């Protein structure tokens, strides 16, 4: 979905920042820390967590104030009425599937160029990374319990992410079997006549 259609000033990342700032406020370093700790949802560049809140404050979606930090003053952002209205407006729009960016899938894209042996060996290493992500999700679930107004919603998100990681592990198991040396390609499923599928259309009635 083109989010600029809803509001030309705001991108999907803008809404993420507004949501992370939430009702209690947060500094740019807090936003970066939250994203980096979870890792699995950290898809923006580090500098964007400093640039975007400042931009949103200039546009009136956030307010900025300074308060003492550990070693120096820090800027803390809070959601304004305009920012809350923007979230409310966006929340009523249709949801579209966000494009997938996956290194695992890219490794398969080049498998015919680099060889199945190298591909099989490299994809197995993702298990260690996924183990770390499971640990971080556990820590995030514990943090969710300290956020009464958001506990229910955060746990739903983390539950989805756990299933996503499980799917990755299952997929890696499948890939290792399919790319095993000497393994013959699995026969392609024959689509029964009249069954809707990719590139076909369902029968129409007059």
N, C-alpha and C positions, 0 to 999 in steps of 0.2 A: 504493500500500500504506500502511496506517496503521501507522507504525513504533512508535506507542505500544503496539501489541498485543504487540510483542516486549519492550519495556521502557518502561513509562509515564513514566520519567524522561528518556528520550532521544528526540530528534527526528532527522530526517535531517541537519540541520545539526550536531547533537551528534556524530554519527558522522563527519562531515567533519572537525570539529575534532580529534577523537581520532586520526583517520588522519593529519592534517597534523602534529600534534605528534609522532606516530610514536615510534621507538625513541631518537631523538637529542634530543628536546625542542625547544621553541620558545617564544618570548615572544608576547604578543598582537600586538605590532607586526610580528613576523615573519609571523604568520598573515595579517594584513591585507596586508602587502607581497606575499606569495606570491599571494594572491587578486587583488589589484589589478594586479599585473604581468601575469598571464595574461589578465585581463579577461573572457575568454569564460566562465569559471566563477565569476565574482564575482556571486553572486545574493543575498547577504545584506547587510543594512545595515552600515555601518562600525562602529557601536557594538557590534554583536553579536560581533565578533571580540575585544572586550575583556570583554564581559559573560559570554559563554558559557564561556570557559575558567575564569573565576572560579567560575561556578556548578558546573561539572564537578569542580573541585577541592574545593569544599565537600561534594559528594556522594561524594568518594572515587575518582573515575575518573582524576583527575590529581593530581599533587603539585605544589606551588608552592614555589619557592625564589628568593631575590634574589641578584643578582650585579651587579658594576659594569657600567654602560653607558657610552656616550660622554660624557654629561653628568650622569647620575644613576643611581641603582640601578634595575634593571629586574627584573620578575618573569619567571622562566622556568618553564614547565610541562613535566612529564614524565609519561609514561603509567604508571599503576599496574597491579598484577595485576588489579584489578577492572575497570579500563578495557580491558585486553587481553581479559579474559573476555567483556566486553560486545561487543567487536568480533567475537570468535570466534563468539559466539551469533548475532549479527546476520548474519554471513557465511553461515550455514547456512539462512537463511530464503529463500523465493521472491523473485525480483526482479520488480518491476512497473514499467511505463513511467511515468516522471515527467511530469506535465502540462507542456505546452509553453507558454512565454511568449515571444512574438515580436512586436516592433513592426512588422516587415515584414508579417506576416499581419494585424495590426490595421489597417494602412493599406488593405489590400484590403477589410476589413470595411466601411470607411466610404467606399469608392470611389464608390458610388452616390449618396452624399450630397454629396461635395465635387467630383466630376468626375474623369474618367479622365486628363485632361491634367495636373492637379495631382498626381495619384497617380503617374503615369508619371515625371514630373520628379523627384519626391521620392525614389522608390525607387532611382533611379539613383545617388544620392549614397552608398548603402551600400558601393559598391565601394571607396571610399577607406578606410572604416572596416575593411573586410575585409582590405585590404592591410596595415593596421597590425597586425591580429590575426595574419596570417601571419608578420610580422616577429617578433612576440612569441612565437609558437610555435617559431620557429627558436631563439630565445634559451632558451626552456624546454627544448628538446631538448638543447641544449648543457649546461644545468644537470643534466639527467637523467643525463648521463654521469658526473657527480661523485657520484652516489648509487648505489653498486654494488648494494645490496640491492633497489633499486626501479627500476633503469634499464629493465629489460625491461617492467615494468608501465606506467611513465610513458610510454615510447615507444609502447606500444599505445594509451594514452589520447590522446596527441598525434596519432597517425596517424588515429584516429577523428575528432578535431576538425578536422584538415585536410580530410578527406572531407566533413565537415559544412559547412565554409566553401565548398568547391568546389560543393556542392549549392546553397548560397545564390546563388553566382554564376550557376550554370546557371538557377536559378529566376528571377533578375532578368532574364537574357537572354530567357527565355520571356515574362515579364510585359511587357517592353518591346515585344516583337513583338505580343502580344495587345492591348496598350493603344495601339498605334500609331493615330493619327488615321485614320479611315475604314476601319479593320480590322473585318471582320465576325466575329462570334463563331464559334469553331470548332464544327462539328457535334458533338453529343453521341454518344458511342459507344452503339450499340444492343446490349444484352446478349442473347446467344444464349439460346434457350429451355433451361431446365434448368441454366444456369450459375449457381453460387452467387454472390451479391453482397450489397450492402448492403440490409438489410431483407428478405432472403430466407433460406430455410433449405435445406440440402441434402436431396435425396430420401432418405427413410428406407426401409430394407428391413425386411420383417416376419420 
